[in-house]
Amino acid sequence: MPQRHMQDEVYEQSINDAPGFWSAQADRLHWHRKPDRAIQRSTKTLKSGVTHDHWSWFPGGEISTTYNCVDRHVRNGNGGNTAIIWDSPVTGSKETYTYSQLLHEVETLAAVLREEGVSKGHVVLIYMPMIPAALFAMLAIARIGAIHAVVFGGFSPASLAQRMEASRPKAVMTASCGIEGNKDPLGYKQLIEEAIHASSFKPPKTVIWQRDQLRWDPVVKEDGQRNWQRLVKSARNRGLKAEAVPVKSADGLYIIYTSGTTGLPKGVVREAGGHAVGLNLSIRYLFGVHGPGDVMFTASDIGWVVGHSYIVYAPLFAGATTVLFEGKPIGTPDASTFWRIVEEHKVTTMFTAPTALRAIRRDDGDNDFFVERGGRGRLKTLRALFLAGERSEPSIVQMYQKLLTDYCARDAAVIDNWWSSESGSPISGLALSAAAVRGQVQGPRPLPIKPGSAGKAMPGFDVRVVDDDGREVNRGSMGNIVMAIPLAPTAFTTLWEDEERFYRGYLKRFNGKWIDTGDAGMVDKDGYISIMSRSDDIINVAAHRFSTGAIEQAVTSHPDIAEAAVVGIPDALKGHLPFAFVTLSSHHHQHPAVPDDRLFKEVQILVRAQIGAIAALGGMIQGKGMIPKTRSGKTLRRVLRELLENAARGDFERGVQVPSTIEDADVVNVAREKIEEYFKARGKNIHKSIESQSKL
Ligand code: AMP
């Protein structure tokens, strides 16, 4: 029998002896008061009378996240190490902050907030671009025991108002403008004022970071508006500083609203104690980031959970350097930016979403930019490329794995990891540094990657695959991915002021037995987890369940296809047929919406071979800039499905529900035009059968 890998042993211990495992991890942090124990389990009774299992991490403990992320390193003599490198191609700026400088900024800003009436337990909403001040704000809020709610900068006033009403912030911290890619600066004044106008709850203060690119003018004092830099200057002149205020383990550190591919946003609460312990382990164990000398570049946004955890908190818990990037994978100025950053800042660990790599592949099909830098030996520092946010198709994983093997550090790996706002840190992945669990840096090589799989379960996440009745399915079979209670410490235990919705949204489906992740997929015989799609992205073809993700994978295995979104189109005979929207990988994208016969046939062959004849496509439309996405890179299949269903009924103009989180609303119009062109070219009866079905 082959020897078991350390990741498997660690995992088993975390599940079989959760108290012992997590107590040891808690000891690695500074507590203002040590917890009485690692975990306490109880039963919660809701107003409706429903009862369900509940758990609480590190009861009795008191902790300050900011102290652990900043003060601790300065006190340990590491104040001179670099904490933050800000790299902003959109403004042509770069700045560096050591841990000592960061402490100074944060303790002063925390004092300012206190003077402005914010104290322990209050919520402060952050609506900021990717600038250092945004990180100072998060850490300053946490420093005084308040709770931040970061809303992605650039969200519409309506979605901002929704989050204001839900979180009732004492203050809003914002900037005069955001800069999206190579577009003109986007003024925040109007957006914030409109949101406050629309919200029934009016935040008393708005603290504004003035940027030179576009100022907030005028700052209306009577409306509670304040100039951030002026407040800080005045506090500094008076020598004001705020000490770190500890909070109870179960107190909220932040609220994050989940991305809206479905319904109204949910306020996920992150608890201070569990977050600190879990994240401090994950950054070392999974990401192999241990401290000074390690440089993490997470190309995401502080508005998303990936940004909260791996731009801000985790690298700082470790005492490492984090790169804060204000730019885009392409267009700022081109598809070489990521690799320029790796070279220039000697990045050891990178994290991004596959959608960013696809964008780069579209602009730099042969990876010339990567190869050019790599060929000069400039990318040797890079040890790993972590991917999350959506499914990574094997082709993109394989392509980057080859590039990493050829040009980066020895054994460098592409690591797909699966998680959510709810989980706070990866639920699955492959530990780059399994020995970190024992405080060691050197250890065994990571488990081998399997492209298409998001790795194995991370400590504390008891992942299972069940059928619709909640019964576990055999290894290798598709099903609903759920988790047993308790979840690992970084994960939520409730929703912000909405216990009922927590139960309804996550526990009710399986009668309180499992927590529903909303994702579908499988676990193979070796324990590797594959996430194929959201459960609602499953399509039913002649009573066979197919994941749109799996079909997309088959479609994108065609070399001429850069990207695909597959949705179900109703069919009188089979219930549904898969229908593909594709973007070609050629530089000059063919114009017609109807692909040429050769391409369609070749794709069909791939789908038949990889999925089965029964999953053969009902149709395919090609187009550039046609696949709608949320700002966090998730394909909005529902929007395409609705457009398609309307078109099948001859109703091309009918409105569809577009979530406020959409990245570019114009894409929906492109999709609409392409669909209309397709139906007109193919004859309106092409999906006649659909019509009768969809009217049922
Ligand atoms: P969010 O809470 O906005 O971060 O979205 C979480 C969802 O993103 C998950 O429930 C999955 O549907 C999807 N997701 C995240 N990471 C992955 C991954 N590595 N593979 C497949 N899907 C992913």
Residues whose N, C-alpha, C, O or C-beta is under 5 A from the ligand:
A	BS01	AMP	T258 S259 L387 A388 G389 E390 R391 S392 D416 N417 W418 W419 S420 S421 E422 A454 T517 D519 I531
